[in-house]
Amino acid sequence: MLFMAARGSYAKGKAKRAEILDVALEVIARDGYSAATVKNLAEAVGLSQNGLLHYFGSKDALFAEILRHEDAIAAQRFDPATTDFASDLVDRMLAAIETEIASPGMTQLTLRVTGEATETDHLAHEFLRDRYTGIRSVVHDAVVRLQAEGRISTTLDPTAVATLVFASWDGLRIQWMYDDTIDIRRHMLYLLKSLGLDVPSDVVP
C-alpha cells in the first residue's frame, strides 16, 4: 500500500510539472518573456510561489525545464532519425524562423538561459551543450548527404557549415531582439544560398 501511494504521488507530481511547463509556454507565447515570473506562473496553475518552486527547486531550474519541454514537444513533430533533413533542410530552418518570430518571448528566454548557462556549473550547461551538438550534427549530416547527391559543393566543410549556420542563427536572433527590423529569414536565406543550397526566389541576389 505504501508503494502504491508513493507511485501515485510520483505520478501526480510528474503530471503537475508537465502542466506547469505547458502553461509556462502558453504564458510566454501570449504575454512575452517578462510575464514568465514565478508569481504569474504560480497563479496560472493555482499554486503559491513556494509551491511552484517545490516542483523545480529554483527559478533557473524552472526556466531550463521550460526550454527542455519545448524541445520535447518539437521532437514529437519530427524524428531526426526518420525525417529527410537533407531534402527539407531549408524548409525546416524557415519553419524554425517563423516559430521564433511568432514567439519573441521564447526567443528572449532561450537567449537568456543560453547566455547564463555558459558557466560550466550552471544546471542547464550540459543540456544546452548537448542541444548545440545535436543541432550541428543534424545540419552536418544533411550537408554530407547533399554533397553525396551532387546538390552542394564537395569543397565545403560540413562541420564548418553546420557550426557557422547555427552561429549566424544565434547572432541574428540577438540582433533581432534589439532591432526588429532585422529580417532573420532574409539573411538566413542569403547565407544558405551563398552556400549553394536551393532556396526560395525572394533572396536578395
N, C-alpha and C positions, 0 to 999 in steps of 0.2 A: 504493500500500500504506500509506503514511504517512497519507494522508487517510482511508482506511478504518479504520485503527487509532484515529485521533483521533475519528472519528464514533462508533466503538464505545465508546470511553472516555466520550464525552459522554453517550451513551445509558445506559450503566451508572450514571454519576453522577446522571443525572436520575431513574432508577429508584430509586436508593438514597435520594435526597432524598424521593421520594414515600413510600417505605417508612418512613422516619424520621417523616414527618409523620403517616402513618396510625397508627403505633404510638403517637406522642405523644397523638393524640386518644383512643386506647383507654386509655392510662395515666391521662390526666386524667379521663376519664369513670368509670373504675373506682376510682381511688385518690385523686382530687382534685388540686387545683392544686399543693399542697405536694409532691406526688410527681413533679412535672414538673421535676426537676433535671437538669442536663446529665449528671451521673453516672448517674442512674437510666435516662434515655433512652438513653444510650450503651450501657449494659449490656443493655438490652432489644433493641437491634439489633446486638449483637456488635461494638461499636466502643469505642475508647478515647475519653476526653472530647475530646482534641485531634482525633481522627479524626472525631467527630461535628461539632465546630465547623468543621472543614475544609469541610463542605458548606454552611455558612451564614455563617460569618465571625464571628459573635458570638451570645451568648445572646439579646440583644434582637432580632437578626435572626431567630433561630430562632422566638421567640415570635410575631413579626409574621407569619412564614410559616405558623405553625400556624393563626392566625386566617384568613389568606388561603385556606389549604387547606380549612378548614371552610366558608368561603363558597362555594368552588368546588364542594364536594360538595352543598351546599344548592341551588346553581344547577342542578345536574343533576336535581333532583327537580321543579323547576318553572321554566319560562322566562317571565320577566316580559313578554316580547313576545307571548306566546300565552295566558297564563293570565288568566282573567277576575277580576282583583283586585277590581273593583267589587262583584261578586256575592259573592266569597269573602273580602272584607277582614277581617271579624270572625273567621271560621274560621281564616284564615291567622295572625292575631295570637294566637288561642288556641293554635294548634299551636306557634307560636314560644315562647309562655309555658311550655307543657308541656315543650318541649325544654330550656328554661333550668332549670326545676325539677328535671328528671331529671339534669342535669349541672351542679351548682353549681360544680364545678371550672373548667369552661369559662367560666362567668359571671365568676368571680374573675379568670381570665386576661384575659378581654376587658376588664373594668373597669380592670385594672392597665395593660395596654398602651394603652388609650384615654386614660387619665389622663396617662401619661408622654408620649404622642405629641402632646399639645397644643403641645409645643415644635416650632417650625417646622423645625428642623434634624433632628428625630427621623426615623429611616429609615422609620417607619410613618405619618408625618404625612399624606402625600399619599394613601396607601391609605385611611386612616380618614376623611379629609376627603371623598374620593370615595364612600366607603361611606355616610356620613351623607347626602350629596347624593342618592345613588341611592335610598335608603330614603325620604327625604322626597318625592322625585319620584314614586315609586310610589304613596304614600298620597295625594299631591296629585291625581294623575290619577284615582285611584279616587273621590275626593270630587267632582271635576268631573263624572265620569260619573254618580254617584249624584244629583247635583243636576240634571243633564240629564234623568234618568229620573223626577224628582219624588219621589225616595226620601229626600231630605235637604234641609234648608232652603237656599235660594239666598242667604240673608243671611250664611251662613258664609263666611269667607275660607279657601279651600283651602290656601293657603300657610301661614297661621297654624295651621290644624287639623293639617296634616302636621308642622309644627315642634313644636307643643305635645304632640301624641300621642306623638311619639318622645322628647321631653324627659321626659314622665311615665314612659315605659317605662324610661328610663335611671335616673331618680330612684327608682322603685320597686325596681329591681334592687339599687341601692346600699343602700336601707333594708333590703331582704330579707337582704342579706349580714350586717347587724348584728342583725337580728331576724327569724328565720324564721317567726314567726307572722304577719308581714305577708302578706296574701293578694293576690299580684300579679294573679292572674286576676280576682278580685272587683273590685278597684279599677279595673283597666283596663276591665272591662265597664261599670262605673258611669260612667266617663268617656265611653265610646263611646255609651252610652245617652243621656247628657246632651247629646251632640251630635246626637241624633236617629237614630242607627243602630239597626237591628233587632238585638237581642241575645237570648241565651237568657234564660229566665224566672227564673234564680237570682240576678238582680241585686237588690241592696238598693234599695228604692224611695227 
